[in-house]
Amino acid sequence: MEAFFKISPKTSKIEKYKEAFKQVKSLVENEKNLLSNLANTCSILKIYFNNEFSWVGFYLLSPNKKQLTLGPFQGKPACTRIKVGKGVCGQAVKLRKTLVVPDVSKFPGHIYCDPDSKSEIVIPMIKRGSVIGVLDIDSHKYETFDEIDRFYLEKIVEMILYQIKN
């Protein structure tokens, strides 16, 4: 594993993502265990974006494909199960696309696992054409997430999924 990058208040979002990407890559490139890789990814993202991200975690799709179940995360306790189609996570699975929500109070059917959450991004994890889960990140600030977040978080998810054999 590479040494952690020094994060200063002047470190740009892109620089943080580039360094976080390197850290995730160094941890997952020789590890095939999905849960270990998800747990380490949450930790790295929380370390690099602690001031921006209030919660970082993964939800995994159940075998019957009807609900998401809480996986590794960093932050306050969270909702354990989310039905596909419900909330931001469930909609990301249903639509099979990344959702960026600048103000969660304006998202129809938003699920408030953390009442202090103000904005959210959810990236579906798609392997061999099937959704297997989502990366969910919340912020206590409005309009935290943008196209930079989308780009780098999708790349991180792709890298993790590449390591999965099945």
Steps between C-alpha positions, in 0.01 A plus 500: 500500500624846415558758772204729553502832322514811718166676475508873557210745478648609165495150347263505204214254462665351190831450684318330787323267257820417315673408825198311634485307171867399542434388857196293404688348207795401720264322740266326254732404214610176669193437715203308362279518810220744422411591861863574586531724195175681576602556862840640407348721231257652753784571738718664235218720368405606854863586580553705185160674507422511870399868487272446199357148549296427812428138401664261253371149449391217280165327471492158335210369296322195641496178294129556418593851373221664701698680769836643592666390823750712691862405442828658615476868590655791690274738690188493717287183517293467184186347357553125477271425205377712211249376242599532136330811362483672841716796599808610312675161533199301384444737206867474395456122483171525312634758250846337484672838510684732735275747679631833629257668739595859597216528756354176633189679630400553137545133400159328499500211745843572648570273798643690796735252666688807629276803555804728459567381143464782246644362173581157362661308215428135422699296250358163388742208495438319171688177432443302180180694432348445845476745787659346810481802730567870538757737643308759703657822628326770704599849606376734771541782246278587204633461144811308602512269199565582135638349180849471650360278776298299249803442276742389772252299706385310190867423423556375856193275479617366160840418647346310793267306272787406271648300790192283546534159335133398496 
